[in-house]
Amino acid sequence: MSSTPPSHLHLAVALDGTGWHPASWREPVARPRDLFTAGYWADLVAEAERGLLDFVTFEDGLGLQSSLPQSRLRSTGGTPIGELDGRTDQVRGRLDAVLTASRIAPLTRHIGLVPTVIATHTEPFHISKAIATLDYVSTGRAGLRVQISARPHEADHFGRRAFPPISLEELRTPSGQERLTELFDEAADYVEVVRRLWDSWEDDAEIRDVATGRFIDRDKLHYIDFEGEHFSVKGPSITPRPPQGQPLVTALAHQSVPYRLVARQTDIGYVTPHDAEQARAIVAEIRAERETADRAAELPHIFGDLVVFLNDEQAAAEDRRARLDALAGEPYTSDARIFAGTSTQLADLLQEWAAEGLSGFRLRPAVAGHDLPAITRGLVPELQRRGVFRTAYEADTLRGLLGLARPANRYAATA
Amino acid sequence: MSKPLKQIHLAAHFPGVNNTTVWSDPKAGSHIEFSSFVHFAQTAERAKFDFLFLAEGLRLREQGGKIYDLDVVGRPDTFTVLAALAAVTERLGLTGTINSTFNEPYEVARQFASLDHLSGGRAAWNVVTSWDAFTGENFRRGGFLPQEERYSRAKEFLATANELFDSWHGDEILADQATGAFLRDAEVGSFVHSGQHFDIHGQFNVPRSPQGRPVIFQAGDSEEGREFAASEADAIFSRHATLEGGQAFYTDVKKRLATYGRRHDQLLILPAASFVLADTDEEAEELAKEVRRQQVSGATAIKHLEFVWNRDLSSYDPEGPLPDIDPDVSADHISKGRAQVRMYRDPLATAREWRELAAAHNWSIRDLVIETGNRQNFIGSPATVARTINAYVQADASDGFILVPHITPTGLDDFADKVVPLLQEQGVFRTDYEGPTLRHHLGLTHPDDLRGEERAAS
């Protein structure tokens, strides 16, 4: 197996509805009426695979989408965060991301599939076997993107804990930070359980020994005996160790608390620098966290997130952005830098940021029906011309595409 | 004029983790690789089956404090594998067993509504309950539920999920690119549920799916389970596959429907059924005997005897006589995570009865376990099996069967190729699918039309 040369960039695309711009669904290419069909998602992922991308992520949520931010550190006055916005002019409603990814898996061959899972309200036992199964149905192309939910209305859908509304200002106070820290600590425990369960079967646990009548060697199955503040999980998983051993764990992070999660528990962190200097600072902070956690040897991939409007002419991209902003009634803002320009300009920017230590990028197409093909048919050939992107898939698994070895099982006795 | 022939419903149960699944056969393939599921599902669809059925268990079984290692161990996540199977089949229904104890309604409703969208209306939910703290050790809640509340939680869970499925009506998404109206109104999916087990409110975030609600299965056999099925389910996954047992169960459950204002045809009775096929009836009998011996190895026989004796019998010879000692009725049960052990209500009486049987027939432990175990339901040539299945259905022993092959994943092949054509010739099984959704296959009314019928009748 040949691996990606170190000079190569990794590229992922984040799929969310008709695209990341709230007015994206109004574009003629958008297909908003198809959003709840398998065919819509199959077409997008097929396009991403045609462009040889490493993987796609699928956004998800346990409530209706809202234009009000969950936890972004940008002042919007006293607006309570995470509330519903009552809007009817944007895409609302979505299908379960894990199931959407699984529905697409048999239709694709190489591309990684990374659905979002919400740690705050779901069971790590269920998600561990779900992602293991996604890894089986995709023969080694699964990952997950772990997310917390501080949204009061989502907590009300479960009725098991209450999150009082909190404003952005309050969030920045020590007690607000404490609340956030608690949710991220829970997410870290959640990932720990998911990972232990993946390892709870050794690879050769199934023996089918007809002579003794034993299907498994039970000494190669392990209780995980996790006990934490929010849950205890005994194990082992009901699903054998998945093809990749450990499917990819990824997370989006904007500040120190989530950087810690990225550094300690993930294989890929998505970060949102707005320039090269910020990219350098973030990489340094995550690297330091990693060293504190004594995992410096295996620094995770750090991907820069960017919202992209891509056209052949910069003016056309900017016009498109302006037109969509006008349709939305307000300028689109994002936690990530918003790029509007040409493939050449974007390739320049990606290479500049990569020089600061980012190993790849997760691009958020402003309009999925336009900007995803612009990535696969414009940006990718440009990067290939520069010799910094693959010209064919070089591995059969997502870990393979990312240059990550299949990890040893933490429970296996070393010989 | 005689009454018209009933149409038979057929489904395929992916071989599970009981000893009925013969993993030791050289033909037996993987229970976990997706290719096995694809083969099995595509065979069922080729044969125009109504649906594929997946069971579930949320903790690996243990016996004597150790993970049980003699049967198939390990299976995929139900929802995830069904969603993937939707990509490799076009019409086959996809039925998943999902526990109402270790899940939350909002999440399960999202998953089923999503599966129904992603499969174009082919999702079904076999609602099961459990209460054991043993399984609970894998979940946030732990072993929280008293046994007597499991049906009350299951009922409220299903009722809540139905409120969520019904919170969208199907006309909310305008997606009008010209006017900019995506939703008809901002209150889409609103729900409030306040009950003993769930107190939740908000807005559901998956629009109305093709079937409105997934088809609902129920599998319990107790008095409570039967009432639950009569009031709520579209179909029962039963274990009464004999002619007399089936008829008694069928009559009992169908007569309960009237209490809930439901028609006779609004609840299908579909027992699990095993089968053995060969060219002739004699060969099939021989083969069936051989399969039963494969299903009960010496080691398995000892473990099954332990279900009744409730003590470690590993020192006994499976080819020797039954133990003289009596079952231990004082201790916690030796077997965990297995519903089957509850069948032995009076272990002392069962042990006495088995000793007498073994003595009378000169049976070893293994012989006894084989002989008292389940015989395959349908054994014979394709013609015999087709005739028997049809006779059972026409005699109201069931509305069809959920077939459980003993070999993964090819155990259904012969049935599809040899028995199904005979049923089709007799005009009692479809030669092609007549509609896109599982409700079409099962002859079930869409929930929206059902409400229309109720309005028209009132």
Interface residues (C-beta under 8 A of the other chain):
Chain A: A23 W25 R26 E27 P28 A30 P32 R33 F36 T37 A38 A42 G61 L62 G63 L64 Q65 L84 G86 R87 T88 D89 Q90 V91 R92 G93 R94 L95 D96 V98 L99 T100 S102 R103 I104 A105 P106 L107 H121 T122 E123 F125 H126 K129 A130 A132 T133 L134 Y136 V137 T139 H153 E154 D156 H157 F158 G159 R160 W201 E206 R208 V210 T212 G213 R214 F215 I216 D217 R218 L221 H230 F231 S232 V233 K234 G235 P236 I238 T239 P240 L327
Chain B: W23 S24 I32 E33 F34 V38 G57 L58 R59 L60 K66 I67 D69 L70 D71 V72 V73 G74 R75 P76 D77 F79 T80 V81 A83 A84 A86 A87 V88 F102 N103 E104 Y106 E107 R110 Q111 A113 S114 L115 H117 L118 S119 G120 E137 N138 F139 R140 G142 W168 I173 A175 Q177 G180 A181 F182 L183 R184 D185 A186 V188 G189 F198 D199 I200 H201 G202 Q203 N205 V206 P207 S297 G298 A299 T300
